Structures are given as C-alpha cells and as structure tokens.
Amino acid sequence: MRRKRRSWGLIRQLPSGRFQAQWPDPQSGMSTPAPSTFRTRTEAGLWLDAKRTDLSRGASVDDRAAERPLRDWWPGFEVSIATLKPTTRTNYEAAWRLRVNPTFGHIPVGRIRPANVEVWIAKLGEEGTSASKVIEAHGVLKRMLDRPLRDRIISVNPALLRRKSLPRRPKTDRPVLSPEDIDKLTLAMRRDDDKALVRLLAYGGLRIGEALALRRRDVDPLRRTLAIRRSVEEVKGHLHVGETKPGDDRTITLPRAVAADLEDRCAQIAGEPDALIFGNRQGRHRRYRVFMRDSWLPAAEKAGISVTPHDLRATCASLLIDAGASVKDVQALLGHKDEMTTLALYARVRPGKSENLAKKMDQLLDEAGSPLKKRKKKHRAQ
C-alpha cells in the first residue's frame, strides 16, 4: 500500500490496485477519504485539486454524507410538514410514497442529476399522471433536496436545474356569479342556515371549511365583524379542526344584510358561545361531502347553476374589484399572502364586463374628442 504525499492531501494505492484520495478536513482536523476510489493516480489528484478549490471558495460539500440515499431525509421532511393542513400533508405523503420514493428513494443524494429528474417528469406524463400530481411530486422532491443542500451535503439542487418544463395545469373556466345568480342559489336552498351560508360565502369571501368552523363567539353583531380563526376539513373519513392557513387569520366587516343573517342565526342557536353557527342537527361539525350531497348539489341543480362553494369566494373577489375595491383590500379580506394570488386565481371577469368596458372607453373617447369618434358615428350610420 503505497502513499504519495502532496502539497495538499495525499494519495495511496490500495491492495486492489485502485487509488484513494484523502483530504484534510478543516472542521474536524482529520484526514478524510474521498467517497470513492479512482482508477488512476491522476484521477485521484484531479479530485483533490477540485476539492481544494471548493474549500477555498466555500463551496465544499460533505461527500460521504452525499452517499446517503434520499429516503434518509424523509423523516425530517415529514416532521417539517406536520404543521400543514391535513389535506396538504396527506397529498405530500402520497406524492412521496407513490411517485418520488420509488424512483429516487434509494439513490444517494449526491448522485441525483438534473437529467434523472427530467426523465422522471417525462415518465410520469407518459404514465398518465395528471399535471397537478406531477407538479406536486416535483415540489416534494425539490423540498426534500433542499434539506441536504442547506446542510452543504450537495452543492446544487438538481430538481431546479432540470431543463424540461413542468406540465401546465389545465385552465378551468369557472363561473363568476352575478348578484342575481346568488339570489337564485340562495332561494333554492331548503334550510335557512344554508341560505345564510350561501350569502356569507358570496359576500364575505370565506372558504367553506372556514365557514363550517364558525362559532357564535366569532360574531360581533354591534361592529358587524366576523373573526376567522379556524377551519374544518375531512381527510380519509376523519374531521380535522385546526387553524386556517398560515397567516390567514383575519377579522372582516360584513355587509349589513349578511351580518343580519348571522345575528338571526346566532339567536336561533341554543348553547354556549362555542356553539357552531352552521353545525349539523347534533350541533357537531358538518361534513363537506354530506353538505354537498344533501344541500348544495340539489340547490345548484334547481337553480340551474353549475357552481362550487369555492366559486363563491372568487365571485366575492370579482364583485368587490368591480365595485372599485383595491386589490390590496380584497387580498386582506380573503386572507391571501400576496396580491398575485388574488389577481391570478380569484379576480375573474364576469360575463358582459367586456361590453361594459367598451362602453366606458367610448365615453372616454367622446370626452377627449378623439378622431375615432367620427368613425364610431359612421359605423352607427351604416
């Protein structure tokens, strides 16, 4: 076993004939072997030169830890998502179990390459995985690789260096209801509390899970305010009641008619301040699927409107912006973290708005005496 000293690090030939490179770790002060052996002394020397350069630039990584498989980082990642909403956590766990772990779980994190990620994305698409699931799985892979990257075990995140674009989610043209449509849907509801619930969703902008978690003490009839602090959702048959999305806690002021609805509803509920406003007959939380089956879908069919409870949230945003509210104010009402979410996902255009905008532009042109005004008169004459 021969050793050859260098100005930095050392190389020794093993009984197998291959060469091992060792480098001085400045943190431990120990001579640390490279994660693999080399076919020639020259290859080992080149590796040591690259390692020394990385150390001097502060870009050195833990080569031995990089040989650990990706699945070693799952327990820590699982702990980090424990505070997320149950549905989000369940989706992440399914993405790891069904799509990420089978392909990357056994591979050392230091050997995952952008090309591997690109082939994986293409394969998921060929297997018929929906765009949403592909994006979700890629997000889990990216976040898991962020952990060894943060610990300087790998120098880059290969999930971010891939050249293949992620598939686009199919754009769904969901409806935006007019006040008249909201009235139709409200009147089609059989139960009085469901009528109040429809108006609250449409004119308060709540998520359905937030509305079903409301209690009497959340309502302040004098100030016409509503405190939104909790949300309820059903995951795998179990109800989970917890806080709203991080940062979404808010107190909103309600329109007078909606505030009157809630005040009447609270007066009808016997019980303590913690009594649910929209509870079931036993005073417990209503299950979303039961509410949809027994109340929402029959009413929507009767009203002739294909709409979901979440569409009323978008309707609320669009109605407010149409009425002249600023995007910032609508963002605060809905509990969004940024204005782009409000604009991109919720501020939709109602039918007929394009025609109204054209009329407003005509008025501006008339007031400005634009040459286009003559064209407009000629067009009318024809």
C-alpha positions in Angstrom: 0.0 0.0 0.0 2.0 3.0 -1.3 1.3 6.6 -0.3 2.4 9.7 -2.2 2.5 12.9 -0.3 1.4 16.1 -2.0 1.4 19.8 -1.0 -2.3 19.3 0.0 -3.9 15.9 0.7 -2.4 12.5 0.0 -3.0 9.6 -2.4 -2.4 6.0 -1.6 -2.7 2.9 -3.7 -4.9 0.1 -2.3 -4.2 -3.6 -2.5 -6.9 -3.8 -5.2 -4.7 -1.5 -7.4 -7.1 1.4 -7.2 -6.2 4.8 -5.7 -7.6 6.5 -2.6 -7.5 10.3 -2.1 -7.5 11.8 1.4 -8.0 15.5 2.2 -7.6 17.5 5.4 -11.0 18.4 6.8 -10.6 21.9 8.3 -13.6 21.4 10.6 -12.6 18.0 12.1 -8.8 18.4 11.6 -8.8 14.8 10.3 -7.7 13.3 7.1 -10.9 12.3 5.3 -11.1 9.9 2.4 -12.9 10.7 -0.8 -16.3 9.0 -1.2 -15.0 6.6 -3.9 -11.7 5.3 -5.2 -10.1 6.1 -8.5 -8.7 4.1 -11.4 -5.5 6.1 -11.7 -3.4 8.3 -9.5 -4.0 11.2 -11.9 -7.8 10.9 -11.4 -7.3 11.0 -7.6 -5.1 14.0 -7.9 -7.6 15.9 -10.0 -10.3 15.1 -7.5 -8.1 16.6 -4.7 -7.4 19.7 -6.7 -11.2 20.2 -7.2 -11.8 19.6 -3.6 -9.3 22.2 -2.5 -10.7 24.7 -4.9 -14.2 24.1 -3.5 -13.0 24.6 0.1 -11.3 27.9 -0.8 -14.5 29.2 -2.4 -16.7 28.0 0.4 -18.4 25.6 -1.9 -17.2 22.3 -0.4 -19.8 19.6 0.4 -19.9 16.6 2.7 -19.0 13.9 0.1 -19.5 11.0 2.5 -23.0 12.2 3.6 -23.8 12.7 -0.1 -23.7 8.9 -0.4 -26.7 8.6 1.8 -30.0 7.8 -0.1 -32.7 10.4 -0.4 -35.1 8.4 1.8 -32.9 9.2 4.8 -34.2 12.7 4.6 -37.9 11.7 4.6 -38.3 11.5 8.4 -37.0 15.1 8.9 -39.2 16.3 6.0 -42.2 14.5 7.4 -41.7 16.4 10.7 -41.4 19.7 8.9 -44.8 19.3 7.2 -46.6 18.3 10.4 -48.0 21.8 10.9 -49.5 22.0 7.4 -53.2 21.4 6.8 -54.1 17.7 6.9 -55.1 17.6 3.3 -51.8 19.2 2.2 -49.8 16.8 4.4 -51.7 13.8 3.1 -51.1 14.9 -0.5 -47.3 15.3 0.2 -47.1 11.9 1.8 -48.9 10.3 -1.2 -46.6 12.0 -3.6 -43.6 10.7 -1.8 -44.9 7.2 -1.4 -46.3 6.8 -4.9 -44.0 8.9 -7.1 -40.8 10.2 -5.5 -39.6 7.3 -3.4 -39.9 4.5 -6.0 -37.6 6.4 -8.3 -35.3 8.4 -6.1 -35.6 7.0 -2.6 -32.7 4.6 -2.9 -30.3 6.9 -4.8 -27.6 8.8 -3.0 -28.4 12.5 -3.0 -25.1 13.3 -4.4 -25.8 11.2 -7.5 -29.2 12.6 -8.4 -28.7 14.6 -11.6 -30.9 17.1 -13.4 -31.2 14.6 -16.3 -32.6 12.0 -13.9 -35.3 14.5 -12.8 -36.1 15.3 -16.5 -36.5 11.6 -17.4 -38.7 11.1 -14.3 -41.0 14.0 -15.2 -41.4 12.7 -18.7 -42.2 9.2 -17.5 -44.9 10.4 -15.1 -46.5 12.2 -18.1 -46.3 9.1 -20.2 -48.0 7.1 -17.4 -50.9 9.4 -17.5 -50.2 11.2 -14.2 -52.2 14.5 -14.1 -50.3 17.8 -14.4 -51.3 18.7 -10.8 -49.9 15.5 -9.4 -46.6 15.9 -11.4 -46.2 19.4 -10.1 -46.9 18.3 -6.6 -44.5 15.4 -6.8 -41.7 17.6 -8.2 -42.4 20.1 -5.4 -41.9 17.3 -2.8 -38.6 16.2 -4.5 -37.4 19.8 -4.6 -38.1 20.5 -1.0 -36.5 17.2 0.2 -33.3 18.0 -1.8 -33.3 21.5 -0.3 -32.5 19.8 3.1 -29.1 18.3 2.1 -28.4 21.5 0.1 -29.0 23.6 3.2 -26.7 21.3 5.2 -24.0 21.6 2.4 -24.1 17.9 1.6 -24.8 18.7 -2.1 -23.8 21.9 -3.9 -26.9 22.4 -6.0 -30.5 21.2 -6.1 -30.9 19.1 -9.3 -34.6 19.5 -9.2 -34.1 23.2 -10.0 -31.5 22.7 -12.8 -33.7 20.4 -15.0 -34.4 21.8 -18.4 -37.7 20.0 -19.0 -40.6 22.3 -18.2 -43.3 21.1 -15.8 -46.7 20.4 -17.3 -49.2 23.2 -17.0 -52.3 22.7 -15.0 -55.4 22.7 -17.3 -57.1 26.0 -17.1 -60.7 25.7 -15.9 -63.1 28.5 -16.8 -65.0 28.5 -13.6 -68.1 30.7 -13.3 -68.4 34.1 -11.6 -71.9 34.6 -10.3 -73.9 37.8 -10.5 -75.9 39.0 -7.5 -79.0 37.7 -9.3 -77.4 34.3 -9.6 -76.5 34.3 -5.9 -80.1 35.1 -5.1 -81.3 32.2 -7.2 -78.9 29.8 -5.5 -79.9 31.2 -2.1 -83.6 30.7 -2.7 -83.1 27.2 -3.9 -81.6 26.1 -0.5 -84.1 24.3 1.6 -82.6 25.2 5.0 -82.5 28.7 6.4 -78.9 28.2 7.7 -77.8 27.2 4.2 -79.4 30.3 2.8 -77.3 32.4 5.2 -74.2 30.3 4.4 -74.5 31.0 0.7 -74.7 34.7 1.2 -71.7 34.6 3.6 -69.6 32.7 1.1 -70.6 35.1 -1.7 -70.3 38.4 0.1 -67.8 37.5 2.8 -65.3 35.5 0.7 -64.8 32.7 3.3 -63.6 29.3 2.4 -66.2 26.6 3.0 -64.0 25.0 5.7 -63.7 28.3 7.5 -67.5 28.9 7.4 -68.3 25.5 8.7 -65.9 26.1 11.7 -67.5 29.4 12.8 -68.8 29.7 16.3 -71.2 32.1 18.0 -68.3 33.9 19.7 -66.7 34.7 16.4 -69.6 37.1 15.5 -69.7 40.7 16.8 -73.2 42.0 15.9 -72.5 45.5 17.1 -69.5 46.1 14.9 -70.7 43.7 12.2 -67.4 41.9 12.3 -66.5 38.2 12.0 -63.4 36.6 13.3 -62.0 33.8 11.1 -59.6 31.7 13.1 -60.3 28.1 12.4 -61.1 25.7 9.5 -62.5 22.2 9.3 -61.8 19.6 6.7 -62.3 15.9 6.2 -59.4 13.7 5.4 -59.8 9.9 4.9 -63.1 10.0 6.7 -61.9 11.9 9.7 -62.7 15.5 10.6 -59.8 17.8 11.4 -60.4 21.1 13.0 -57.4 23.5 13.2 -56.2 26.9 12.4 -56.7 28.5 9.0 -53.8 28.5 6.5 -50.7 30.2 8.0 -51.2 33.9 8.1 -54.9 33.7 7.1 -56.4 34.6 10.5 -58.4 37.7 10.0 -61.3 39.8 11.2 -63.6 41.1 8.5 -66.5 43.6 8.4 -69.7 42.1 6.9 -72.3 43.8 4.7 -75.4 44.7 6.7 -77.6 42.0 5.2 -75.0 39.3 5.8 -74.4 40.5 9.4 -78.2 40.4 10.0 -78.3 36.8 8.7 -75.6 35.7 11.1 -77.2 37.6 14.0 -80.5 35.8 13.3 -78.7 32.5 13.0 -77.0 33.0 16.4 -80.3 33.9 18.0 -81.7 30.6 16.8 -78.8 28.5 18.2 -79.2 27.3 21.8 -76.0 26.8 23.6 -72.8 28.4 24.7 -70.6 30.9 22.8 -68.7 28.0 21.4 -71.8 26.6 19.6 -71.3 26.1 15.9 -73.2 28.5 13.6 -73.5 26.0 10.8 -73.5 22.8 12.7 -75.5 19.7 12.0 -78.6 18.6 13.9 -76.4 17.3 16.7 -74.5 20.6 17.0 -71.4 19.0 15.6 -69.3 20.0 12.5 -71.0 19.3 9.2 -69.1 17.1 6.8 -68.4 18.8 3.4 -69.4 15.7 1.4 -72.7 15.4 3.3 -73.3 19.1 2.8 -72.6 18.9 -0.9 -74.8 15.8 -1.3 -77.8 16.9 0.7 -77.9 20.7 0.3 -75.6 22.2 -2.3 -75.9 20.0 -5.3 -79.7 19.7 -5.2 -80.0 23.5 -4.8 -77.5 24.2 -7.7 -79.4 21.9 -10.0 -82.7 23.5 -9.0 -81.3 27.0 -9.7 -79.7 25.8 -13.0 -76.2 26.9 -11.9 -73.1 24.7 -12.1 -71.0 26.1 -9.3 -69.0 25.0 -6.3 -68.7 26.7 -2.9 -65.2 27.8 -3.8 -66.5 29.6 -6.8 -68.4 32.0 -4.5 -65.0 33.0 -3.0 -63.9 34.0 -6.5 -67.2 35.7 -7.0 -66.7 37.8 -3.9 -63.3 39.0 -5.1 -64.6 39.8 -8.6 -67.6 41.7 -7.3 -65.5 43.8 -4.9 -63.0 44.7 -7.6 -65.8 45.6 -10.0 -67.2 47.9 -7.2 -63.9 49.7 -7.1 -62.1 48.0 -4.2 -58.3 47.9 -4.3 -56.6 44.5 -4.9 -54.8 45.1 -1.6 -58.1 45.4 0.3 -59.5 42.3 -1.4 -56.3 40.4 -0.5 -56.7 41.2 3.2 -60.4 40.2 3.1 -59.7 36.8 1.6 -56.6 36.2 3.7 -54.1 35.8 0.9 -50.4 36.2 1.4 -49.8 38.2 -1.8 -51.8 40.2 -4.3 -50.8 38.0 -7.2 -52.9 35.1 -5.8 -55.9 37.4 -5.6 -55.4 38.6 -9.1 -54.5 35.4 -10.8 -56.9 33.0 -9.1 -59.8 34.9 -7.8 -60.3 38.2 -9.6 -62.2 36.8 -12.6 -64.2 38.6 -15.2 -67.9 38.4 -15.1 -69.9 37.8 -18.3 -70.8 41.1 -20.0 -68.0 43.0 -18.4 -66.1 43.3 -21.8 -69.1 45.1 -23.3 -69.3 47.4 -20.3 -65.6 48.2 -20.6 -66.0 49.0 -24.3 -68.8 51.4 -23.4 -66.7 53.2 -20.8 -63.9 53.5 -23.4 -66.4 55.0 -25.8 -67.3 57.6 -23.2 -63.6 58.5 -22.7 -63.1 58.9 -26.5 -66.1 61.1 -26.7 -64.9 63.3 -23.9 -61.4 63.6 -25.4 -62.8 64.5 -28.9 -60.8 61.6 -30.4 -60.7 61.2 -34.2 -62.1 57.7 -33.6 -65.4 59.4 -32.6 -66.1 60.2 -36.3 -65.5 56.5 -37.1 -68.0 55.5 -34.4 -70.7 57.8 -35.8 -70.1 56.5 -39.3 -70.3 52.9 -38.1 -73.7 53.6 -36.5 -74.9 55.2 -39.7 -74.1 52.1 -41.6 
